[in-house]
């Protein structure tokens, strides 16, 4: 016999697994090349649409670009994406990001985000960890605000996150609960 709870759990699991499977690297794919192309396009979009982010990136010790996060949820939810860490404009590592959630949620969305590591210490802490989860030491900003994030702010904040390009049926986007893990594509 089907119950509402069983149906909700099953639908959430199917949605989350579909998101994760849809973002898989796949055998025979050009994983690094595909990530690199998406990261370059995302960086160019960000710098063109929000010119102040170019200055923000130049002051950052490194920037993690996540060009495509796909999120879906129905009670239970999940998100997945892959991106690259660039230091002085050069890719040094590739990362995956995964997110799990539970609550009153339904729908799907895609978005991009960038993490600007404003201190060398923050960048090193991120790179040394086996899996880094977004926590309280991150400041969220809109891309429009990226143009006005001044020197004083960037000296106080270790990491500044910009979420942009949201499309879909889930209102808003948040990075809370996302775990980043270094990968070899």
C-alpha positions in Angstrom: 0.0 0.0 0.0 1.3 3.4 -0.9 1.4 6.2 1.7 1.9 9.9 1.1 5.2 9.8 3.1 6.4 6.9 1.0 5.5 8.7 -2.2 7.2 11.9 -1.1 10.4 10.1 0.0 10.4 8.1 -3.3 9.8 11.1 -5.5 12.5 13.1 -3.7 15.0 10.2 -4.0 14.2 9.9 -7.7 14.5 13.6 -8.3 17.8 13.8 -6.4 19.3 10.8 -8.2 18.1 12.1 -11.5 20.0 15.4 -10.8 23.1 13.6 -9.8 23.0 11.1 -12.8 22.3 14.0 -15.2 25.5 15.7 -14.1 27.7 12.7 -14.2 31.0 12.8 -16.1 30.3 9.6 -18.0 32.7 7.2 -19.6 34.4 8.5 -22.6 33.6 12.1 -22.0 36.1 14.9 -22.1 35.5 15.8 -18.4 38.4 18.3 -17.9 37.8 20.0 -21.3 34.1 20.3 -20.7 34.6 21.8 -17.2 37.3 24.2 -18.5 35.1 25.4 -21.3 32.1 26.0 -19.0 34.3 27.8 -16.4 35.8 30.1 -19.1 32.3 30.9 -20.4 31.0 31.5 -16.8 34.0 33.8 -16.0 33.6 35.8 -19.2 29.8 36.1 -18.5 30.4 37.3 -15.0 33.0 39.8 -16.0 30.9 41.1 -18.9 27.6 41.4 -17.1 29.0 42.6 -13.8 32.2 44.5 -14.5 33.1 45.0 -10.8 33.6 41.3 -10.4 36.8 41.5 -12.6 38.4 43.8 -9.9 37.1 41.5 -7.2 38.8 38.5 -8.9 42.0 40.4 -9.3 42.1 41.1 -5.6 41.2 37.5 -4.6 43.8 34.9 -3.8 41.8 32.4 -5.9 38.3 32.0 -7.4 36.3 28.8 -7.5 33.9 28.9 -10.5 30.9 26.5 -10.4 29.3 27.1 -13.8 26.3 24.8 -13.5 24.6 23.7 -10.3 21.5 21.6 -10.9 19.1 21.3 -8.0 15.8 19.4 -7.6 13.6 18.7 -4.6 10.3 17.3 -3.5 10.5 17.1 0.2 14.1 15.7 -0.1 16.3 17.5 -2.5 19.8 17.5 -3.9 22.1 19.5 -6.0 25.3 18.7 -7.9 27.8 20.6 -10.1 31.5 20.7 -11.1 33.9 23.5 -11.5 37.4 24.7 -11.3 39.6 26.7 -8.9 41.6 29.4 -10.6 44.6 31.2 -9.1 45.7 34.3 -11.1 43.5 33.2 -13.9 45.0 29.7 -14.2 43.1 26.5 -13.3 44.9 24.6 -10.5 42.2 22.1 -9.4 38.8 20.8 -10.3 36.0 20.4 -7.7 32.5 18.9 -7.4 29.8 20.4 -5.2 27.0 18.3 -3.6 24.1 19.4 -1.6 21.4 17.6 0.3 18.3 19.1 1.8 15.0 18.3 3.4 12.0 20.4 4.0 9.0 22.1 2.3 10.4 22.2 -1.2 9.3 21.3 -4.7 10.8 22.1 -8.0 14.1 22.3 -9.8 16.5 25.0 -10.8 20.0 25.7 -12.2 22.4 28.4 -11.2 26.0 29.3 -11.3 28.2 30.6 -8.4 31.7 31.8 -7.7 33.6 31.7 -4.5 36.2 34.5 -4.2 38.9 33.6 -1.6 39.9 37.0 -0.4 42.8 35.8 1.9 45.6 33.4 1.2 44.8 31.7 4.5 41.2 31.1 3.4 42.4 29.7 0.1 44.9 27.4 1.8 42.3 26.1 4.3 40.0 25.3 1.3 42.7 23.5 -0.7 44.1 21.5 2.3 40.7 20.1 3.3 39.5 16.7 2.1 36.0 18.1 1.7 35.1 21.7 2.5 31.6 22.7 3.5 30.2 26.2 3.3 30.0 27.6 6.8 29.7 30.8 8.7 32.9 32.3 7.4 31.4 33.1 4.0 29.8 36.3 2.9 27.0 36.2 0.3 26.7 39.0 -2.2 24.7 39.7 -5.4 26.7 40.1 -8.6 25.5 43.7 -8.7 27.0 44.2 -5.2 30.3 42.7 -6.5 30.9 46.0 -8.2 30.8 47.8 -4.9 32.6 45.4 -2.5 35.3 47.6 -1.3 38.8 46.9 0.0 37.7 47.1 3.6 35.1 44.4 3.1 37.4 42.1 1.3 40.0 42.4 4.0 37.5 41.3 6.6 35.7 38.5 4.7 37.7 35.3 3.9 35.3 34.1 1.2 32.7 36.0 -0.8 30.1 34.0 -2.7 28.2 35.3 -5.7 25.1 33.3 -6.9 23.9 34.3 -10.4 22.0 33.0 -13.4 19.2 31.3 -11.5 16.6 29.6 -13.7 13.9 27.3 -12.6 11.0 26.8 -10.2 12.6 26.9 -6.8 12.6 30.5 -5.5 16.1 31.7 -4.6 19.4 29.9 -4.3 21.6 29.3 -1.3 25.0 27.7 -0.8 24.4 26.6 2.7 25.1 23.0 3.2 27.1 22.5 0.0 30.2 20.4 0.3 33.1 20.9 -2.1 35.5 18.0 -3.0 38.5 17.9 -5.2 38.1 15.7 -8.2 40.1 14.3 -11.1 37.8 14.6 -14.2 
